[in-house]
């Protein structure tokens, strides 16, 4: 039994549906079902009653729900214990931010670390998801914020922020005014997107395949700045996290945005580090700093997603 299995179990109990929990956790439903089956086999009891409209907790499931919530809270409190005076954070720490949030997070994170951990030397970078994964596995990073990190072998993963996606383009190129757009309405609009090795591309293509709505990815570019340039100049549209709107709209009042609905597109950003060995106080301090900055930005509505 692992903390990850308990988190999965609690999300299914909260949503009352494997499919809804699968969407919220960004994990394939068959994989989620396997985790539940493994947990039930280990405990020797059924945790859910399955029916046409979803699932409900059995008596044993309700007891596990209470205990699991308490256990995960206790695990989280270990962070406070480790950060006692004997483990004062200090020295260099290598932190990498997901490209989609780096522009928004960088300055607030630097300020927070300077104010709260003056003895820490923050080595900050940003990278694509595939680059972050490799850097963590080869110990070139201490901690990272990256999307859809569930099921990555050998890595500790803590979901912290769910970001929503919108279609961006010049306002004059949209058919009609509005704040939202059905995914199917994207139609044949020319899109710029990264290649299929990129997490964002796989996310939107899975959605397009599920809805049988082919997308017109006319330009395949892996550099976010070049993607932004094509959108600003009206060459293409782009499906991007809401946070990209802050950068795209800078100096360009003609930029338009439509939040994607039916279905809404979202992904989970997680704090990630190598799971092997106990993290030192400086690494844990950076995890705390990332969470604190995200909470502040959401509270101030700089970020429009929701905390995990």
C-alpha angles and dihedrals in degrees: 000000000000135000088247091057090049091051090050090048092051093049091052090048090049096048097036091219136082092213094051091046090048090054094046093049094040091230127127113263095234090054090048091050089052091054090052092047091050091050092048091047092051093049094039094227139092111254098187138038109220121216139156096273097046136281137311130196121260119221089266090048091054091052091050090049091058094045095042092053090051094046094051091048089052091050090051091051089059086079090065092047094051092048091063118132092271089062100046111171113248143145132037123332126183113221126177125195128206110255092239092062103026096094092051098040104039102080097039090048093051091049092047093051093047092051099042105027107031093166093057120095106209115212102193129190142153130220147158118279094255091052092048092051093052093045091053094047091050091046094244090128134045100200136356143185110224140154128256095003095157116126095017105146119240096010132111109227129192118181110223112157136025114207125200126219132230138181111249128198141122109305091232090062095059117097096227140001120267146111101245139041134192112244090237090059092067085083118157097342109141109255134196114210141153121263125277094269088069120094093226093054093049090050096054094041092052088053092047091050093048091052095039088235109138115212126219102228096179097166124042110196128156097196110092093205092055090047089052091049092056091049094047091051094049095246094123147352123243135205104222142154114277090249089069088069091074091059096039094050093050104118092350115093091172093071116120130201134190120189107227115240138167084072110015112220117224141153135193122244113208138189106241136188138153109288096210113100130002114296116240124242093261093056091047090049090056091051089052090047093052092050093047093050092047091050091052095048092049092047090051090047092238084125115041100197125090135257118250 
